[in-house]
C-alpha cells in the first residue's frame, strides 16, 4: 500500500513545492506592477505596451535557445542511471551553452529588423539578449533537478530569480524617474534587463546547490554492460517536441503582436494607431500577466507529472491513479482561481494597473482571459502527460490543429467583435486543443471510471456557488466602492479571506484536502 501511494505522494509534494515557487515568483512578478505603474502614472500604459512587445519576441528566442531542454532533460534524467545520466547532463550542458550564445547574438543583431520600425523596441530587445545567453543553461539545471524530483531547489531558484528581478526593476525605475528625471523608455529598458540579472543569480544558486549535493556522492563509474549511450542528436530529437509544446502558449502572443494591429486598422479605420496600441497592451500584456499566475499553478502540476509519467509509463494501474490525482489537483486549484478572476475582474485589474483605463475596455478582456487560463492550464497538464507517455505526435497534432483554428478564426472574430476578437480566437483554439488531447487520454486509460466523481462534484458545485456569490458582491462593489487601488486592495483582502476560508473549510470537512495530503 505504501508503494502504491508513492507516486501520489511524489505528485502532491512535488506540486506543492513547485506551486509555492511558481506562485511566489508570479505574485512578485505581478505585484511589482503596482509601485511600477504608480511611479510611471498615465505613461504606464505606453510602458506596458513597449515591454510587452519586447517580451513577446524575447519569449520566442528563449524558446529557440532552450530548445525544449528543461522537459527533455527532466524526462531523460528520470530514465537514466549512474554514469549514463552524468554523461548525458554534460552533453546537455554543452548544447545549452552553445544555443544560448547563438540565440543571444541573433537577438542582439536582429533587433532593428524585429522592431518593425519602432526604434524604442531595439534597446529593449538588446537588454533581453543577456538573459537569453544564460537561460538555456539555467533550464538544463532545472530540468536535471526536475527529473530527480528535487523540487525544493527549483522553487527556491524561481523565487531568487524573481525577487532580484523585481528589486532591480523598482530601484532602477525610482532612480531614473526621481533622481535622474529620465525617460519612461529608459525605465522600460532597465526593467527588461532585470530579467538577465535574475536569471544569472538563479543559475549561481543552482550551481552551488548541485555542487554541494554532488560532493557527498561518489562520481558514478562507467558501466560496460547495458550502457545506454545518449548522443547529441538523441538529445535534440527528445528536446524538439518540447519546443513546440512548450512554446505554443507564447505563439498566441506572437500571432496577436503581428496581426492584431493590421486587422484592427483594416476593419476599424476610425481608431487611431495609439488607440489600437493601448488596447493591445491591455490584453496582450496586462491581462496575460494576471492569468499567468493561474497558469503557473497548472505548470507546477505538469512539471511534477512529467518525470512520474516517464518512470511509471509501463504500469497502467499507477498511471491511472496519479493522472486522476493530477486532474483533481488541477480542478481544486484552477477552477476557483479562474472563477475569482472572472467575477472580480474590475477590482483585480485596478489593484495591479490602476484606474487609467475604462472598465468597459479591460473587463471583457480580463474575463475572457480567465476562461483562456482554464483551458490553457488544462492543456499544459495534458500535454505533459502525453509527453511522458511518449505520445508526442498526439500532442503536436492537437496543437497544430489548434493553431490553424486560431489563424483562421482571428480575422473573423476581430471583424465581428472588435477589440476582444483576438482573445476569443485564442479561447476557441484552446478549447479545440483541450478536447483533442483529453479525448485521447480518457479513451487510453478509461479515466472516467477512475475519477473520484464525488470529490470532483463538490469542487464543481463550490466553484459554481463561488461564481454566483462573487458576481453579486462585484455588482455591489461597482455601485458603492470608489475605484481606487487602496479600496480595491481592501475589498479583495476582505472578500478573499472570507470566501477562501469558507472554501478551505468545506474542502477539509468533505475530505478533499486529506485526499491531496495522502
Secondary structure as GFF3:
##gff-version 3
##sequence-region A 1 518
A	DSSP	alpha_helix	2	40	.	.	.	ID=ss1
A	DSSP	three_ten_helix	41	43	.	.	.	ID=ss2
A	DSSP	alpha_helix	44	66	.	.	.	ID=ss3
A	DSSP	alpha_helix	69	79	.	.	.	ID=ss4
A	DSSP	alpha_helix	82	114	.	.	.	ID=ss5
A	DSSP	alpha_helix	119	147	.	.	.	ID=ss6
A	DSSP	alpha_helix	151	174	.	.	.	ID=ss7
A	DSSP	pi_helix	175	179	.	.	.	ID=ss8
A	DSSP	alpha_helix	184	215	.	.	.	ID=ss9
A	DSSP	alpha_helix	232	267	.	.	.	ID=ss10
A	DSSP	alpha_helix	273	281	.	.	.	ID=ss11
A	DSSP	pi_helix	282	286	.	.	.	ID=ss12
A	DSSP	alpha_helix	287	311	.	.	.	ID=ss13
A	DSSP	alpha_helix	316	330	.	.	.	ID=ss14
A	DSSP	pi_helix	331	335	.	.	.	ID=ss15
A	DSSP	alpha_helix	336	343	.	.	.	ID=ss16
A	DSSP	alpha_helix	345	353	.	.	.	ID=ss17
A	DSSP	alpha_helix	359	388	.	.	.	ID=ss18
A	DSSP	alpha_helix	392	417	.	.	.	ID=ss19
A	DSSP	three_ten_helix	418	420	.	.	.	ID=ss20
A	DSSP	alpha_helix	421	445	.	.	.	ID=ss21
A	DSSP	three_ten_helix	447	449	.	.	.	ID=ss22
A	DSSP	alpha_helix	453	480	.	.	.	ID=ss23
A	DSSP	alpha_helix	485	509	.	.	.	ID=ss24
A	DSSP	alpha_helix	512	517	.	.	.	ID=ss25
###
